[in-house]
Amino acid sequence: MERLVISCKMLSDELHKVCEGKKNIPRIIELERGMHNNPKRLQEILQKQIHENQDVDEIVLTYGLCGNGTLGLMSPKTKLIIPKFDDCISQLLYQDCIGRKKRSEVQKGHLYVTRGWTLDQEAILLQCQNILSIYGADTGKEIINQIYGGYQQISIIDTKAYDMHQVENYVKNIKKYLNVEVENVCGSTDILEKIISGNYDDNFIILSPGEVLEEKMFRFNGK
């Protein structure tokens, strides 16, 4: 069976970790990070990739709901598999040994980061620096507070796929602009492992050829 994985570069560290030492790795297309900021564009690019790769048996996305950016996707001739998660943060917080009882483990007021998120062109540190550069200290701080004032905690997800010290140093610089606490939280690559191996379970939506992805398919335990 020939499989294609279409992934976001935001998960590049974790995806490469999962593929290390494995045989029979599916073909992988990595798309630019940050497209979750424009769900319509994300949907258009993903649908284009799906249509251009109908010569495989199944197409697997590492994208979840992603701000509704995957809704309406359809693969005419192949199976289409999508993780049943709101976004990649939810995926990385999932651990097989714990399982899940609800749709998302993301906590309100927590800003989650991985090394991939620090590399985003709209990463928080660069945003704060640019805002202060453009608007000056007083107005800039007001704007930063308007954008990020709702966060009380920065949670660094440890997926064992990168040097945590690098991200911890990055977050120390963020604290110059935001009054937040910092914590390290356990993450995993369990969902990506399933994607690469093709071992899908109830954490995935499996669409038949021609079937359209709908929001209700992401519900977990009826929610």
Helices and strands as residue ranges (DSSP letters): E 3-8, G 9-11, H 12-19, E 27-31, G 35-37, H 39-52, E 58-61, E 79-83, H 88-93, E 110-113, H 115-118, H 124-135, H 137-148, E 153-158, H 164-174, E 181-186, H 190-197, E 204-207, G 215-218
